[in-house]
């Protein structure tokens, strides 16, 4: 009996929840990573995968110091789990798309800095206009998968939307160099004239953004004295006097402890996109929030582009 036939013969005892665990381990490559994805503890994942293997009578993962690697049986089980997940997600999207009521929950994925002054006033106005809709926000620097129904809408900086998603560019986000108010620079010094100063750098999952790339091109990263994977963390460190940093203008212009150095740097700019799955365009609660975000962000364009004063 080959692997495919053997799995088909013994897979009946598994539930969808079992397949979720296998899929999480396969994607993360480790028990710790799977536990984070599933929101459970490491021992829970360990016990579950061992129980699944006992139920199937086959080994699904090879254990090694560097992580869990799927066996051929494991690869087939993970592939089956991915197919099940996609069918469930597609069904949920279609069912949600039939809902014409302006009530229920809308899951919005965004990045943490936009929750500072930009999004809260927009969501407060939206709440007053649509009291039957609850907005659930996930804010991090990782892309939530709209195809797998991890979110209904995504508002984040980036490029063209991935295949299969509908996207609209809402605004241009300007970024600039900022100094602590107590740090004096030579008169007329601009972003190109800042060799010899201490710098605070975006790092970790922010190392790829346009601001971090500009710092590397300018070779200012050679004078790094602090780095963080949080733009809010960089702003607070700059306010505390650690050094110069780069920030979106909507974060830097509103902080009294910082002073912008020159005009926004075009090479550090980014487009702000609103993304959604096409199956949800006719869902009233999703449509209502998308329209509110489009109108609200459009009104903030002068602030987001650095042409106006601080937001709020």
N, C-alpha and C positions, 0 to 999 in steps of 0.2 A: 504494500500500500504506500503510495507516494505521500509527500507532506500535505499536499492540498486535500487528498482524500481523507487522510488521517484527521486533519483539523476539522473537516466537514463532519466527520463521524462523531467527534467528541465535543464539538463546540456548543452543543445545545444547553449545557448547564450555565453558560455565561449570560450575564445580564448586560444591558447597555452600560451600566455603571462600571462593570468590570472592563469593558472595552475602553471606557474613558480613561481608566488608570493605565492600560497598556499604551494608549495613544499618547498620553502625557509623558510616560517614560521614554517612549520612542522619540518624541520631539525634543525632550530635554536632554536625553542621554545620561541622566543620573536620577537617583531617588530624590535628592534635595531639590533639583530643578522641577521634577514632577510634583513634589509636595507644594512648592510655591504656586505652580500653575493651578493646582486643584484646591488650594486653600486648606490643606490638611497637614498633618505632621509627617515627618520622615518615617517613624515606626509604622504609621498607618499604611503608607505606600509599600513598605517592606513586607508587612503581613499580607497585604492584598495580593501582591504579585506572587508570593509564595503559594497562597491559597489557590490562585488561578492556575498556576502550573501543576499543582497537585490534582486539581479537578480535571485538567486536560490530559494529564499524564505525559506531558512533553515539556521540554525546557525552552523557554521563550527568549531568555536573555543570558548572555555570558557576562559574569561578574568580573570586573577588573578594577584595579586601583584608580584608573582614569574614568571609570563610569560603567554604564550598562550598555552593551552592544547587542542588538537583536540577533538571534539565530535565524536560519531560514524559516523555521516555524513562526518565530516572533515577527519577522518581516511580513509574513502573510497575515497574521492576526492584526498587526498595526494597519496594514493596507485596508483590511476589511473594516476596521474601526473608523478610518478616515472616510470611507465611502458611506458608512452609516451616519457619521456626523454631518456630512454634506447633505444627505437626503433629509435629515431632521431639520437642518438649518434652512434648506430650501422650502420645506413645508411650512416652517414657522414664518418665513418671509412672505410666502403667498397668503397665509392666513392673516398675518398682520396687515397685508396690503388690502384686504377686504374690509378692514375696520374703518368706517367713516365717522366714528364718534371722536370728538375732540376731548377724549378722556384717556386716562391710563398713564403709563410710564414711558418716557423717551430716554434712551441711554445716549449720552453725548460724550464722545472721547475728544480730549483736547490736550494741550500742554500746560504745565503748571503756571508759567508766567502769565498766561491769558486770564487766569483766575484772580490776578491782581488788578483791580480797578476796571478792567475791560469787560469781562463777562458778568460779574455779579449785578451791576445796574441793569444790564439787558435782561438777565434772567428774572430780576425782581419785577420789571415791567411786564415781562411775559407771564409771570405768575398772576399778576393782577388782571391781565386780560383773559387768561385761561386757567381759572382756579381748579379745573378738573384734571389738569395735566401735571404730573410729577416729573421733574427733570433729574436724572441720575447721572452725575458727572464722574468720569474716570479721567484723572489728570496725571499723565506721566509722559516720558519721552519715547515710549514704545508704541508702535502702530497697533491699534486694536483692529482685529480682522472683521470688517463689515460683512464679508462673504459668509463667515461662520456665525454671523449674528451675535458677535461679541458687543457690538454697538449699533445704534440706529443711524447716528450721524457722527461725523468726525470734523472737527475744526482745528486745523493745524497748518503750520508753515510747510512748504514743500513745492514740488514740481507738479507736472501733469498727473492726473489721477490714474491709478492702476487700471488695467483692463478689467472690465466688468463692473466698474463703479461709475457713478455720475458725479461730476465735480464742477464747481463754479468758483472762479477766483473772485474773492471778495475785496481784497485790499492789498496794498503794498506796505510791508513792514520795514521801516527804516531803522538802521542801527548806527551807533556812533561811539566814539571814545569818550569816557568820563573820567574825571579826576576827583579825588577827595577835595572838598572845599579848602582845606588847610594846605594843600599842595600847590605851590606857586610854580607856574611855567613861564618861560621867557615870553615877552609880549609878541603876539602874532604867531605863536607856535601852533601848528596844526597837527592832524593825525599822522602826517608823514615825518614829523620832526621830533619823535619821542624816544630816540635811542638813549640808553643810559638811565632809564627809569625802571622801577620795579613794576611788574605786571601780574595781573590776576587772570588766569586762563580758563575757558570752558574745557572740561575734560570728560572722560568716560564716554557715555553715549551722546555727549554734545561735541565730541572732538571732530565730527564730520560737518558741523554746521558752517555756514558762510563766515561767521565772525571768527571762528577758530582757524579756518583756512586763511583768512586775511592776516591774522596775527603771525601765522607761520611764514607767509610770503614776506611779511615785513621783518621777519626774524626777531620780533619782539618776544617770542616764546623763549629765547635764550636768557631773558632776564626774569623768567617766571619765579615768583616767590610764593605763589598760592595757586591752587587749581580746585575746581569743584564741578560736579555734574549737575549743578543747579544755578540758573541765572539769578534767581533770588539770593542764593548764597553768595554769588560773586558781588552782587550789589551791596549786600550787607558788609562784606569784607572791605569793599572800597570805601563805604561810608565810615568804617572804623579806621581808615587811614592806611591800609596795607599797600595800596598802590593804584595804578591805573587799570582800567578794565574796559571791556566793550559790552554794550547792552542795547537791546531794542529801545528806541526812543520813548516808547510808552512806559517803560520801566525807569529809565534814567532821568527823563525830564521832570518827573513828578517827585523826585527825591531832593529835599533841601540840602542834604549833606553832600551832594554831588554837583559838579559843573561840567557841562558838555564842552568838549574840546573841538572847536570847529563845527563844520556842517556834517550831516550824516554822510557816511561812506557808502557810495552806491554798491561797491563790491560786497558789502556785508548785508545788503538788503535781501528780503525773501518775500515771496507771495503767500498770502493767507488763503487757504482753500477750504471750502465746505464740501465734504464728500458724503455720499450715501449710496445705498444699493438701489438699483432701479425698481426692484420689487416693492419698495416702501414709498415710492413717490406719491401714491394715492392714499396712503394712510394719513388720516386727517391730523392726528396729533403730531406726527413727524413733519408733515407739510407745514403745520402752523409754526413749529419751532424753527424750521429751516427758514421760513419767510421772516420771522422775527430776527433771526441772526443776520440775515442778509441786510435788512433795513438798519439794524442797530450798528453793524460794523461799517456800513456805508457812511453813516452819520459821523463816525469816529475817524474817517480817513485822514483829516488834517492832523489829528493827534498821532495816529499810527505812522504817518509819513514824516513826522518830526517837524511839520510846518507850523504847528500851533503850540500853545503853552501846555502845561501839565494837564493830564486828565483828572477830573474830580476836584 
